Amino acid sequence: ELRYEYGMLFNHQGYLLSKILILFILTILFANDLSYADIKRTKGQTVYLSLYPTIKRAGKRAPTFLATILTIPNTDLRHPITVNSINYHDSNGTLKKHVLKEPLTINPISSKSMRFEKKELYAGNGMAGCFIVAWKSTERVSEPLVEGIIGTSGTGWVTSFVFFGRVIEDESRYFSN
């Protein structure tokens, strides 16, 4: 069926298809701009990173201890962040180690890593331990990553796992805009 509207000749299917196409194009154009608005900017956080530096292997009574790398990439393009504390807790929540002796500054788009040898992070009776990482910045910055890589190697084999931190406290509420 053909219709004459606004000085143009339309068929119903073509008219509907053109409306859907316009809506699709507008969604793509504006969705790209909206994704930048979703980037969280903050002046500090406390991040929880659960790790399993001890694993039990089938057929073995004794646990296998894994080396651990804690890495903190600063994802902000312009501003440094300062890591104020990194603490390691065992599977019972008991503080086992203060990792930092003094605050650690991480420049924009750079990262700092720390390596812990096998058995250095023994988690007690359980296998899981955790790092609590607290960082701050003088400016609002994009959230840094807090990652843990654990692994071991042997004759002809390598095992590794990657873990990602989770924000447990957003300290940006303590700062004014």
C-alpha positions in Angstrom: 0.0 0.0 0.0 1.5 3.4 -1.0 0.8 6.6 1.0 1.6 10.2 0.2 2.9 12.1 3.3 4.9 15.3 3.7 5.3 15.6 -0.1 6.8 12.0 -0.4 5.5 8.7 -1.5 5.9 5.9 1.1 5.0 2.3 1.4 4.3 1.1 5.0 7.2 -1.4 5.3 9.8 1.1 3.9 8.6 3.8 6.2 8.8 1.5 9.3 12.3 0.3 8.2 13.6 3.8 7.8 12.4 4.8 11.3 14.2 1.7 12.8 17.4 2.5 10.8 17.4 6.1 12.1 16.8 5.0 15.7 19.7 2.5 15.4 22.1 5.1 14.0 21.2 7.6 16.7 21.7 4.9 19.4 25.2 4.1 18.1 26.1 7.8 17.9 24.9 8.6 21.5 25.9 5.3 23.1 29.6 6.1 22.4 29.3 9.4 24.3 27.4 7.9 27.1 30.1 5.2 27.7 32.5 8.0 28.7 30.0 9.3 31.3 30.0 5.9 33.0 33.8 6.1 33.8 34.0 6.4 37.6 36.4 9.1 38.8 37.3 9.1 42.5 39.9 10.4 44.9 40.5 7.2 46.7 39.3 3.6 47.4 40.0 0.6 49.5 40.2 -2.6 47.4 39.9 -6.2 48.5 41.9 -8.8 46.5 41.3 -12.4 47.4 44.1 -14.8 46.5 44.7 -18.6 46.7 48.5 -18.9 47.2 48.0 -22.4 48.5 46.3 -25.1 46.5 45.7 -28.8 47.1 46.4 -31.1 44.2 44.6 -34.4 43.6 46.5 -37.3 45.2 48.8 -35.1 47.3 48.4 -34.6 51.0 50.6 -31.6 51.3 49.5 -28.3 49.7 51.3 -26.7 46.8 52.5 -23.2 47.5 52.4 -20.7 44.7 54.4 -17.5 44.1 52.3 -14.4 44.0 52.6 -11.1 42.1 50.5 -8.1 43.2 50.3 -5.4 40.5 48.6 -2.0 40.6 48.3 -0.3 37.3 47.3 3.4 37.4 44.8 3.8 34.6 44.5 7.5 34.7 46.1 9.4 31.8 47.1 12.6 33.7 47.4 12.2 37.5 49.4 10.0 39.8 47.9 8.0 42.7 49.4 7.2 46.1 49.0 3.8 47.6 49.0 4.4 51.4 48.8 0.8 52.6 48.8 -2.8 51.4 48.1 -5.4 54.1 47.9 -9.2 53.8 45.4 -11.2 55.9 45.2 -15.0 56.2 42.1 -17.1 55.7 40.9 -16.3 59.2 41.2 -12.5 58.6 44.3 -12.2 60.8 46.7 -9.5 59.7 49.9 -11.3 58.6 51.9 -8.6 56.9 52.2 -4.9 56.3 53.6 -4.8 52.8 54.4 -1.1 52.5 56.9 0.6 54.7 56.0 4.0 53.2 53.4 5.4 50.7 54.0 4.3 47.1 53.3 6.8 44.2 52.3 5.4 40.9 52.6 7.8 37.9 49.9 8.1 35.2 49.5 5.0 33.0 52.2 3.1 34.8 52.2 0.3 37.3 54.0 -1.1 40.3 54.3 -4.8 41.0 55.5 -6.7 44.1 56.5 -10.4 44.1 56.1 -12.7 47.0 57.9 -16.1 47.1 56.2 -19.4 47.7 55.1 -19.9 51.4 55.6 -16.2 52.1 51.8 -15.7 51.9 50.7 -18.9 53.6 47.1 -18.4 54.5 46.9 -20.7 57.5 44.4 -23.6 57.7 42.5 -22.3 54.7 43.8 -21.8 51.2 42.6 -18.2 50.6 44.2 -15.0 51.9 43.6 -11.4 50.9 45.3 -8.1 50.3 43.6 -4.9 51.4 44.9 -2.0 49.3 44.1 1.6 50.1 45.0 4.4 47.7 44.3 8.1 47.3 44.8 10.9 44.8 44.7 14.7 45.1 42.6 14.8 41.9 39.6 12.7 40.8 41.1 9.9 38.7 39.9 6.8 36.9 39.9 3.7 39.1 43.2 1.8 39.1 43.3 -1.9 38.8 44.4 -4.1 41.6 45.4 -7.6 40.3 47.0 -10.7 41.7 48.8 -13.3 39.6 49.7 -16.6 41.3 51.6 -19.3 39.7 54.2 -22.1 39.9 56.3 -23.9 37.5 57.8 -27.3 37.4 59.5 -29.5 34.9 57.6 -28.9 31.7 54.5 -27.3 33.2 53.3 -23.9 34.4 50.2 -23.1 36.3 49.0 -19.5 36.8 45.8 -17.7 37.8 44.8 -14.1 37.7 42.6 -12.4 40.3 41.0 -9.0 40.2 40.3 -6.7 43.2 36.9 -5.5 44.3 36.2 -2.0 45.7 34.9 -2.3 49.3 35.1 1.3 50.3 34.9 4.4 48.1 36.7 7.2 49.9 35.7 9.9 47.4 32.8 10.8 49.7 35.3 12.3 52.1 36.5 14.9 49.6 34.6 17.9 48.3 34.1 18.4 44.6 
